[in-house]
Every structure is written in C-alpha cells, then in structure tokens.
Amino acid sequence: MTSRAIRRGLGLLLLATLLLAALAPAVWAFDSRSGDTVVIGADEVVNDDLYVIADTFTLDGTVKGDVVVMGSTITINGVVEGDLMGGGQSIIINGLVQDDARVGGAAITLGAKGQVGDDLVGGGWSLETQPGSTVGGDLVFAGQQALLAGSVTGNVDAAVNSLMLTGTVGGNVDAVVGPSDRPSFSPFMFMPNAPSVPSVPAGLTVEGAEIGGTLKYTSPQEYQVPDSVKSEYSPPPVQPGAEAAKPARSPILGWLLGFVRGFAALLLAGLLLVWLAPRFTNGLVQALAAKPLPSLGWGFVMLIGFFVLVPLVLAVIIALAVLFGFLTLGSLTTLAILLGLLLLLALVVAFVLVVSWLSRIVVSIWLGRLILQRIKPDWANHRIWPLLIGLIIIVLLSTVPILGGLVGLLISLWGLGAVWLWWRARTDTTAVVPVA
C-alpha cells in the first residue's frame, strides 16, 4: 500500500465515519461513552463501533467494530477488531488493533505486546514502536522523532528530525531526516504529568536493523549505515543560485503542515466570529440546521446569481458612464464609475468571505452539534466543542483529492444558502426559522 493511498485512506475513512455518524438515522448502531475517565473492562464486549470523548480512556476489553476516540491519555490494552482512530496527548497501544490505526498525538507508543494488523499512520511529536511490537502493513509518520524498534511488515515512510532504526522492516524505508547538529529538545521535560518519550539522537541512526528493501533518505548530511543495509542517500535539492537548501519536504509532512495551517486559520476565525457575533453565527447555524436541503438549493441559486450579477453590475457601470458622457456630465461619469467599482469590489469581497470562511465555520458548528447530540448532548450547545470537532472533519476531508473539491463545493453551497435563509427570516416578518 503506497503512502499516497494511505493518506487518502486517512482522510476518507476517518472523516467518512464521523460524517456518517452525524448524518445517519438514529437506528444506525454504535456505542458512545464520555466523561473524565472512561474504562472498558476486561470482561466487557462492545458489539458496535465505539465513540469516546474523555480525558482518560482505557480499553481492556473487546470492541467488535471501530474505535474513534478523543482525549488526553488513550490506552488500548484489549482488542479492537476494526480501525482505531484517535487524537490525544498520549496514545499507547499495548493490545491488538486488527485493522488500521490512524492516530495523532504528542507521544504515540506501540508497546512490546502491541499489534496493528494493517497500517499505522500517525502524526505528532514522538513515535516509538518497542521491541516485540508488530505492524502488519505500512508505517507512516510525520513529526519530530521516531524510534522504530519493532517489526513492520510493509514499508516505512517518515518525515522527522530524528529517526532511529533498530527493528525489522520488510519493505523499503523512505525518510526525510534533519542534520545531526540540530538539537533534539523535548518540550515535555518540564511539564507535570508529561507523556513518556524516548531519547532519540538527532539525524539518522541505524543499529542492528534488518531492512528487506532499500533505505532511502534525504538529509543535509550523509550518515553511516551498516553494510548489511542497502541504502541510498539524497541531498536536499539545491535551488539555482542558492548556497544552501532546506531538506526536501515529504508528501506526508506537506499534507500534515497543510492540515495544521488550514485548521489553525479556520479555528482562529471561528473563535473570533463566535465571540464577536454570537447571535449572527447562531442564527446562520439554526437556519442551516432547520432546512439543510433547502439551504443547499438556495446556495446553488446564489452561486449562479453571483456570476450573473457581476457582469450585470459591470454592464450598468459602463452604460451609466456612456450615458453621462453623452450628456457631457463628466463629474457624474466619474462618480458613477467610482461608486460602481466600489459596489462591485464589496460584492466580490463579501462573496469570497462567505464561501471561503463563513460557510466553513457555520457548517463546522452544525456538524459538530450533530455529532455531539449523539455522543455528548451536554456539549452540543457549547461555544467551542462543536466548532472544534466540525473543523477537524471539514479540514481533513478537504485534503482528500477529488473528494475534497466536492466537499468544499457542498460546504460553500450550504453556507450561501444559510446566509440567504437567515437574511430572508430577518427581512420577512412572516418567515420563521425554527431553533435547532
């Protein structure tokens, strides 16, 4: 399985699952848990997919489906017969995940008895696979450091500053690593209750590793690799006229950076909107929640209307300029052109803000509320949680090729339609928008 396919699977499967959880009818079966501490006992069997929001989550039993979890400390000691999808500060897998594990956190650990049946895809500060652990498929990681001491059946694709290989890899290793003189500072050393992370030397270290394929790495410097390991070194590409170049960016790292940047920008904009205009924001969300399908239709009408209105405004500006010029009213001609261009600029800016920002924030809050109403009803009307959860879904879906474009179009149409329904309710005293 290639890294590109893994990245597509990461966005598609994780977010399709969450989206279906939000939009599926109530008869769709899954189990949900929430609270400060959630524990699935050793003798407990969950026969459905499991969704968890908790500060501390421990799985000692068995889950017959997938596990989707968000929390601070996540520990998997039991069995997950489907996929594991989680995000938190510390993620520890000591048990069995029969399918894929897609996780993000400050410290990710695959314990000595930990097993992932297929692919392990992760992002964060540190990844450690301990001796005795196994990954049945490929391993993909982007972050600060990775210590791979376990067994990986497939390929390894990593973009890190520090990489240490001491285990077994059945396929190829393709890595981007930093120079050895770059400090490997741990931000957790002074934090209380900090997650445990190994000490990994900066750069590339290969000690006793068995690699079935070829170790290909890109770095500002070449490292000593044992003769028993077939290796290929590539320096970072040098731009013409540049004395030094930065290390080549891995596609995985590029995807991760794109996700973080997009998420951070939308989160900041969403928090400002919720804080500065809570009634306006809530009104748009209620309009969308009350009529999601009509919102989609009205959004399409507004999209077509915008592309009709822009040339119409230009035609009116030209017509007025020609008319006033014919009447030798030069001052009115200049005024008409200036006012028309200002109106056109305001129209374009408003449209871009609604399509690119407002629609994503409104749809994120709507999706977040739908999900929380099923797994944590008390948080559904919270100012932050629905926005946070919805943005994760939208930003990740947007990174999936082809699907991301379709999702972006639907979000834009929903947002435009919500603005229209809200505005009509404000201007028409007979129109009533039900509260979600």
C-alpha positions in Angstrom: 0.0 0.0 0.0 1.6 3.3 -1.1 1.9 6.3 1.2 -0.5 8.3 -1.1 -3.1 5.7 -0.7 -2.6 5.7 3.0 -3.1 9.4 3.2 -6.2 9.2 1.1 -7.5 6.4 3.4 -6.6 8.5 6.4 -8.8 11.4 5.4 -11.5 9.4 3.7 -12.2 6.6 6.2 -11.8 8.7 9.3 -14.0 11.5 8.2 -16.5 9.5 6.3 -17.0 7.5 9.5 -17.5 10.7 11.6 -19.7 12.3 8.9 -21.9 9.2 8.7 -22.1 9.1 12.5 -23.5 12.7 12.4 -25.9 12.3 9.5 -27.1 8.7 9.8 -30.5 8.0 11.2 -31.0 7.1 14.9 -31.3 3.4 14.2 -27.7 3.2 13.0 -26.0 1.3 15.7 -22.9 2.5 17.6 -21.9 2.9 21.2 -20.7 6.1 22.7 -19.0 6.9 26.0 -18.0 10.2 27.6 -16.7 11.6 30.8 -13.5 12.5 32.6 -12.5 8.8 32.8 -13.9 6.0 30.6 -12.8 2.4 31.1 -13.9 -0.6 29.1 -13.4 -3.6 31.5 -11.5 -6.7 30.5 -14.7 -8.8 30.5 -16.7 -6.2 28.5 -17.5 -6.7 24.8 -18.8 -3.8 22.7 -20.6 -5.2 19.7 -20.8 -1.9 17.7 -18.4 0.9 16.8 -17.3 2.9 19.8 -17.1 6.7 20.0 -15.4 8.2 23.1 -14.7 11.7 24.3 -12.9 11.6 27.6 -9.8 13.0 29.5 -8.6 9.4 30.1 -9.7 6.4 28.1 -8.6 2.8 28.8 -9.7 -0.2 26.7 -9.1 -3.5 28.4 -12.0 -5.4 26.8 -13.0 -6.0 23.2 -14.7 -3.8 20.6 -16.2 -5.6 17.6 -16.1 -2.5 15.4 -14.1 0.7 15.1 -12.9 2.9 17.9 -13.0 6.7 17.4 -11.6 8.5 20.5 -10.5 11.9 21.5 -8.9 12.6 24.9 -5.8 13.3 26.8 -4.5 9.8 27.6 -5.6 6.9 25.4 -4.5 3.4 26.3 -5.5 0.3 24.3 -4.8 -2.9 26.2 -7.6 -5.0 24.7 -8.8 -5.8 21.2 -10.1 -3.5 18.5 -11.5 -5.7 15.7 -11.8 -2.7 13.3 -9.9 0.5 12.9 -8.5 2.7 15.7 -8.9 6.5 15.0 -7.8 8.7 17.8 -6.3 12.0 18.9 -4.8 13.0 22.2 -1.8 13.9 24.2 -0.6 10.3 24.8 -1.7 7.3 22.8 -0.5 3.8 24.0 -1.3 0.6 22.1 -0.5 -2.5 24.2 -3.2 -4.7 22.8 -4.4 -5.7 19.3 -5.8 -3.4 16.6 -6.8 -5.9 13.9 -7.1 -3.3 11.1 -5.6 0.2 10.7 -4.5 2.6 13.4 -4.7 6.3 12.4 -3.7 8.4 15.4 -2.3 11.8 16.2 -0.8 12.9 19.5 2.2 14.3 21.3 3.5 10.8 22.2 2.5 7.7 20.3 3.7 4.3 21.7 3.3 0.8 20.3 4.1 -1.3 23.3 6.1 -4.6 23.4 2.8 -6.6 23.0 1.1 -4.1 20.8 -0.1 -5.2 17.4 -1.6 -3.3 14.4 -2.9 -5.7 11.8 -2.6 -3.4 8.8 -1.3 0.2 8.5 -0.1 2.5 11.3 -0.5 6.2 10.3 0.5 8.8 12.8 1.4 12.4 13.3 2.8 14.2 16.4 6.0 14.8 18.4 7.2 11.3 19.1 6.5 7.8 17.8 8.0 4.7 19.5 7.5 1.1 18.4 9.0 -1.1 21.1 10.8 -4.5 20.6 8.2 -7.2 20.2 5.6 -4.9 18.6 4.3 -5.6 15.1 2.7 -3.6 12.3 1.2 -5.8 9.6 1.1 -3.2 6.9 2.9 0.1 6.2 4.0 2.6 8.8 3.7 6.4 8.0 4.7 9.1 10.5 5.4 12.8 10.4 6.7 14.6 13.4 9.8 15.4 15.5 11.3 11.9 16.2 10.6 8.2 15.7 12.2 5.2 17.3 11.3 2.1 15.4 12.4 -1.0 17.4 9.6 -3.3 16.5 8.6 -5.2 13.3 7.0 -3.6 10.3 5.9 -6.0 7.6 5.5 -3.3 4.8 7.2 -0.1 4.1 8.2 2.9 6.3 7.6 6.5 5.2 8.8 9.1 7.7 9.5 12.8 7.8 11.2 13.6 11.1 14.2 15.4 12.6 15.4 12.3 14.4 15.0 8.7 13.2 16.4 5.6 14.9 16.0 2.2 13.3 16.8 -0.9 15.5 13.9 -3.2 14.5 12.8 -5.1 11.3 11.3 -3.6 8.2 10.0 -6.0 5.5 9.9 -3.4 2.7 11.6 -0.1 2.0 12.3 2.8 4.2 11.8 6.3 2.7 12.7 9.1 5.1 13.4 12.8 5.3 15.6 13.5 8.4 17.4 16.5 9.8 21.1 17.1 10.4 22.9 15.6 13.4 23.8 19.0 14.9 20.1 20.1 15.2 19.2 19.9 18.9 16.7 17.2 19.9 14.9 19.1 22.6 11.9 17.6 24.3 9.1 20.0 25.3 7.8 17.6 27.9 10.8 17.6 30.3 9.5 20.4 32.5 5.8 19.6 32.2 3.9 17.9 35.0 2.3 14.6 34.1 4.1 14.7 30.8 3.9 11.8 28.4 6.9 9.5 28.4 9.0 9.8 25.2 12.3 8.1 24.3 15.6 10.0 23.8 16.4 9.8 20.0 19.6 11.3 18.7 19.2 14.0 16.0 19.5 12.8 12.4 19.6 9.1 11.3 20.7 6.2 13.4 20.7 2.6 12.2 21.7 0.0 14.8 21.1 -3.7 14.3 18.1 -3.1 12.0 17.0 -5.6 9.3 15.6 -3.9 6.2 14.3 -6.2 3.4 14.2 -3.4 0.8 16.2 -0.2 0.5 16.8 2.6 3.0 16.3 5.8 1.0 16.9 9.0 3.0 17.1 12.7 2.2 19.1 14.9 4.6 21.6 17.8 4.6 24.3 15.3 5.5 25.1 11.7 4.9 25.1 9.2 7.7 26.9 5.9 8.4 24.7 3.0 7.6 25.8 -0.7 8.2 26.9 -2.6 5.2 24.1 -5.2 5.8 21.6 -2.5 4.9 21.2 -1.4 1.3 20.9 2.4 1.4 20.6 5.4 -1.0 21.4 8.9 0.2 20.0 12.0 -1.5 20.9 15.6 -0.5 18.2 18.2 -0.5 17.6 19.8 -3.9 19.5 23.0 -4.3 17.8 25.9 -5.9 19.7 27.7 -8.7 21.8 30.5 -7.2 21.2 29.3 -3.6 24.2 28.3 -1.5 22.1 26.1 0.7 18.8 24.5 0.6 16.3 23.2 3.1 15.6 19.5 3.4 13.1 18.2 0.8 9.6 18.1 2.2 8.0 14.7 2.4 4.5 14.5 0.9 3.3 13.3 4.3 4.8 16.3 6.0 3.4 18.6 3.4 0.0 17.1 3.9 0.3 17.4 7.7 1.5 21.1 7.5 -1.3 21.9 5.2 -3.8 20.4 7.6 -2.4 22.2 10.6 -2.3 25.6 8.8 -5.8 25.3 7.4 -7.2 24.1 10.7 -5.5 26.8 12.8 -6.6 29.6 10.5 -10.2 28.5 10.5 -10.3 27.9 14.2 -9.0 31.4 14.9 -11.5 32.9 12.6 -14.3 30.8 14.0 -13.4 31.7 17.6 -13.4 35.4 16.7 -16.8 35.1 14.9 -18.4 33.2 17.8 -17.0 35.7 20.3 -17.8 39.0 18.4 -21.0 38.0 16.7 -22.6 35.1 18.6 -26.2 35.9 17.6 -25.3 36.2 13.9 -23.4 33.0 13.9 -26.0 31.1 15.9 -28.7 32.4 13.6 -26.9 31.1 10.5 -26.4 27.7 12.2 -30.0 27.5 13.1 -31.1 28.4 9.6 -28.9 25.6 8.2 -30.0 23.1 10.8 -33.7 23.8 10.2 -33.5 23.4 6.4 -30.3 21.7 5.3 -31.7 20.6 1.9 -33.3 23.9 1.0 -30.1 25.6 2.1 -28.2 23.5 -0.5 -30.7 24.5 -3.2 -30.7 28.2 -2.3 -26.9 28.1 -2.2 -26.8 26.9 -5.7 -29.2 29.7 -6.8 -27.0 32.3 -5.1 -23.8 30.9 -6.7 -25.4 31.2 -10.1 -26.8 34.6 -9.2 -23.4 35.9 -8.3 -21.9 35.0 -11.6 -24.9 36.6 -13.3 -24.8 39.7 -11.1 -21.1 40.6 -11.6 -21.3 41.1 -15.4 -24.7 42.8 -14.9 -23.1 45.4 -12.5 -20.3 45.9 -14.9 -22.8 46.5 -17.8 -24.7 49.0 -15.7 -21.5 50.9 -14.8 -20.5 51.0 -18.5 -24.0 52.1 -19.5 -24.1 54.9 -17.0 -20.6 56.1 -17.9 -21.6 56.2 -21.6 -24.9 57.9 -20.8 -23.3 60.6 -18.6 -20.5 61.1 -21.1 -23.0 61.6 -23.9 -24.8 64.2 -21.8 -21.4 65.8 -21.1 -21.9 65.3 -17.3 -18.2 64.5 -16.6 -18.5 64.7 -12.8 -21.4 62.3 -12.8 -19.5 59.9 -15.1 -16.6 59.7 -12.7 -18.9 59.3 -9.7 -20.8 56.5 -11.3 -17.7 54.7 -12.2 -16.2 55.0 -8.7 -19.4 54.0 -6.9 -19.9 51.1 -9.3 -16.4 49.8 -8.8 -16.7 50.1 -5.0 -20.0 48.2 -5.1 -18.5 45.5 -7.3 -15.5 45.2 -5.0 -17.7 44.9 -2.0 -19.8 42.3 -3.7 -16.8 40.2 -4.6 -15.1 40.5 -1.2 -18.4 39.6 0.6 -18.8 36.5 -1.7 -15.2 35.3 -1.1 -15.5 35.7 2.7 -18.8 33.8 2.8 -17.6 31.0 0.5 -14.0 30.6 1.9 -14.5 31.3 5.6 -18.1 31.9 6.9 -19.5 28.8 5.2 -16.8 26.5 6.6 -17.3 27.9 10.1 -21.1 27.6 10.0 -21.1 24.1 8.6 -18.4 23.1 11.1 -20.6 24.2 14.0 -23.6 22.4 12.5 -21.7 19.1 12.0 -20.2 19.4 15.5 -23.6 19.8 17.1 -25.0 16.8 15.2 -22.2 14.6 16.4 -22.2 15.8 20.0 -26.0 15.5 20.2 -25.4 11.7 19.8 -22.3 11.2 22.0 -22.3 14.1 24.4 -25.6 16.1 24.4 -24.5 18.4 27.1 -21.7 19.8 24.9 -23.9 20.3 21.8 -24.6 23.9 22.5 -21.1 24.7 23.8 -19.4 27.6 22.0 -16.1 25.8 21.3 -16.6 22.0 21.1 -18.9 21.9 18.1 -16.7 24.2 16.2 -13.5 22.2 17.0 -15.0 18.8 16.1 -16.6 20.1 12.9 -13.4 21.8 11.7 -11.4 18.6 12.1 -13.9 16.9 9.9 -14.0 19.6 7.2 -10.3 20.3 7.1 -9.4 16.7 6.8 -12.0 16.0 4.2 -10.7 19.0 2.2 -7.2 17.3 2.0 -8.6 14.3 0.2 -8.0 14.5 -3.6 -11.2 14.8 -5.7 -13.4 14.3 -2.7 -12.0 17.4 -1.1 -13.2 19.5 -4.0 -16.7 18.1 -3.9 -16.9 18.6 -0.1 -15.7 22.2 -0.5 -18.4 22.9 -3.1 -21.2 21.4 -0.8 -19.9 23.4 2.2 -19.9 26.6 0.1 -23.5 26.0 -1.1 -24.7 25.2 2.4 -23.1 28.4 3.7 -24.5 30.6 0.9 -28.0 29.0 1.4 -27.8 29.6 5.2 -27.0 33.3 4.7 -30.0 33.6 2.3 -32.4 31.9 4.7 -31.2 33.9 7.6 -31.5 37.2 5.7 -34.9 36.3 4.5 -36.0 35.5 8.0 -34.7 38.8 9.2 -36.4 40.9 6.5 -39.6 38.9 6.2 -41.8 39.1 9.4 -43.8 36.1 8.2 -40.8 33.9 7.8 -39.9 31.8 10.9 -36.7 29.8 11.2 -37.1 27.0 13.9 -34.5 26.7 16.5 -32.3 23.7 16.1 
